[in-house]
């Protein structure tokens, strides 16, 4: 756990990353997200499912929501495409309706930690019946964790008992 997390613990209970965000993932994931290479998603989802299979299984999966504007631009939510494979591999319900991104935030890429936190503050809403449940959030890459933290906080306010972040890749601190 990093010093910042010790000083200000995140809303999520734990995070699990399948891989480090280095070559070739730093080339593959952007191709999925920005070039619509949907064939990449099942392989990423299968890799993530293999890593998390030995961990406590959640009641449901929720993919990091995109704003409706971003979905219209891309035609898909890359996190949902990854989560579909995780759901299939593990037999865990993929919930695509309980949480929404209600603010069309600029991409987090290139923003410093504090700017990222401000960027996603109040960006999500959760209206599904998640009281007392263990939720696993699925996303492609965790850099600072601010988006996942904001969504986890929203889920906890809605009554989730536990929130785990399952990500394909984690950006490593400089020097690692």
N, C-alpha and C positions, 0 to 999 in steps of 0.2 A: 504494500500500500504506500502510495506516495505521501509526502509531507502535507501537500494541500488537502488530500483526502483525510488525513489524520486530523488536521485542523478544522476542516469543514466536511464532515462525512456526507457522502452522496445519499440520495433518497433510495437508490437501489441497494439491495442486500449483498449482491456479489455480481461479478462479471466474469464470463468465460470467453476467451478468444481462442479460436482454432489455430490461428497462424499469426505470424508477424506481417505487418504491412510493408513488405519489401518485394523486390523482384521475384517472381513475375506478377504477383498480385497487384502491385502498384500500376501495372499495365492492363491486367484483365478486368479489374473492378471498374475503372473508368470506362472501359469499352462496353461493359454491361450497362452502366448508368447512363452514359451520354451518347452511345452509338447504337443502342438497342440490340446488342448481341445477347439475346435472351437465352441462347444455348449455354451460356456460361453459368447461369443461375443454378441449374440442377447440380452441377459439379460442386459449386460452392456450398450449396445446401447439404449435399451428401457428406462433404468433409466436416461441416459444422455438426451435423447429426452424429457422426462417428465420435467426435470429441465429447459431446454433451451426453451421450447415451448412458455413461456410467454415473452421471450426476442425478440428484433428485429430480424427478420429472414434474413439470408444472401442470396445473389444471388446464391451461390454455396458452397458446402462443399469440402474441400480437406483434405484427411487423411495424417498424417505425413508419408512421403515417406521413404521406406527402400531402401537400395542399392540392386541392382540386385543380388549380391552375397549372401546377407542375405536372400532374398526371396527364392533363390535356396536352401539354407540350411534349412529354415523352411517350405517352400512350400506355404507360405501365408504371408500377411502383416496384423498383428493383428489390427492395427489402421483402415485399410480399412474394416475389418470385422465388427468392431464396427460402423464405419461410414455408412455402408450399412443399418444397422437397423435404425440409426438416420435419414438417407435419406428417408427410407420407412415410418417411423412414421410421419415425418414432411412434406413430399412431396417436399423436397429441392434437387436439382440436386447434385449428387456425381460425382465430376470431378476426374477421376483417371489418366489423361494423361497430365495435364498442368504443374505439378511440378515433378521433379525427384531429387533423392539424387545421386549426381555425384561422391562423394567420399565415399569409404567404411570405415567409421569411426568406431573405437572401441566403444563398449557399454559405455554409460555415467555413468552407475551404478558404484559407488565407487570413481568417480572422484570429486575433489573439484571444486568450482564454476569457478575459472579462467581456470583450465584445461578443464572443460566442454566447456567453450567459445572457447578456442583454438581448441578443438577437432572438433567442428562443423563449424568453420569459413570457408566459401566458399563451404560448402557441398551440397548446393542445387542450382538448376536452375529452372526457370519457363518460359515456352515458350507459354503458352496458351493465349487466348484473355481475359484478366482479367481487362483491363483498366476501371477505374471508378466503379469497383464492390466492394461489401462487401463480403469478404471471411471469412468463419468459418473454422478454422483448427481443426481437430479432432485428439485427441491422448488419450492414456490410462492414463498416469500419468504425472503430472507436478511436478518436484522437484524444480529445480532452474529456469526453464523456458528458458534455453539457446537454446535448439533445436528449440522450438517454436519461440523464438525471432529471431533467424537466418533465419528461414523460412519466418517469417513475414516480415523481412527486405528485403528478396529477392522478396517477393510478392509486397511490396511497390515500390521497384525499377522498377518492371515490370508494375506498374501503378495501383495497387489495391488502392481503395479509403479508405477502412477500413478493418482491420483484427481483428477478434475475435477468441480467443482460447476457444474451448469447450473440456474439459477433463473429463474423468470419475472420476478421483481422484486426489487430491492435497496432496502432502507430507506436513505435518504440521511442523512448526518450533519446536525445542525442547521445552518442557514445555507446549505445547498446547494440 
